[in-house]
């Protein structure tokens, strides 16, 4: 008998619906991962080309802005 491995349903931890910006950002990050991008500098380049503008810098994605925004969105 195999033990059932618990998992987190992606939406069960949400406290509110996602915003349109969060949906666009999530889609852009998923596309990056799907294309084999896994390092932060390459991800930031991808977001600058194909993602929504960074709201913290009014456009360009930086490592500090990305980390700050991810921490804020993860609350």
N, C-alpha and C positions, 0 to 999 in steps of 0.2 A: 504494500500500500504506500502510495506516495503522499507526503504531507503537502497540503495546499500552501502555496506561497502567497502571503498577503501582498497586496499592492494598493497603491493610492490611485483612485479614480481622479483624473486630472481636475475635474470641476468640483469635487467634494470639499476641497479646502477653501473655496472662494467665499468671501464675505459679501461680495457684490458682483454684479455683471461686469464684464470687461468693457472698457471704452473702445471706441473705434481705433484710437491710436494704439492701444494695447493689442488689439487684433492684428493690425498692420505690422507692428513690431514682431509679434509672435510668428506671423507668417514669414516675414523676412528672415528671422533667425532659423526657422525650420528649413527654409530653402537653402540657407548657408550650410547647415549641418548636412542636409541631403546631398549637397555638392562636395562634401568632404572637408569643409572648412571647420576647423575645431580650435584654432589658436586665436587669441583675442585680437592681435593686430589685423589678421586677415578678415576676421568677423567685422571689425570696425570699417575696414575698406569696403566690404560687401554692403554694410548698412548705409555708408555714404553714397554708394552707387544705386542700391536697389531698395533701401528701406525708407521709412518715414524720417524726416529731419529730427535731430535730437532737440527736445524741448528745453534742455538745460543750457545749451550753447547756441540756441537759435539756428541750428543747422548741422554743423559737422559733429560727428561722433568722436569723442576722445575716451581714453581708457578710464579716466576719473569720472567723466560724466556717465559712462555706461555702468560702472560699478555703483555709483550713487543712485542712479535710476533703478537698477535691478534691486538694490537694497530697499528702496522706497516701495517698489511694486511688490516686493516679497513680504511686506508687513501685513 
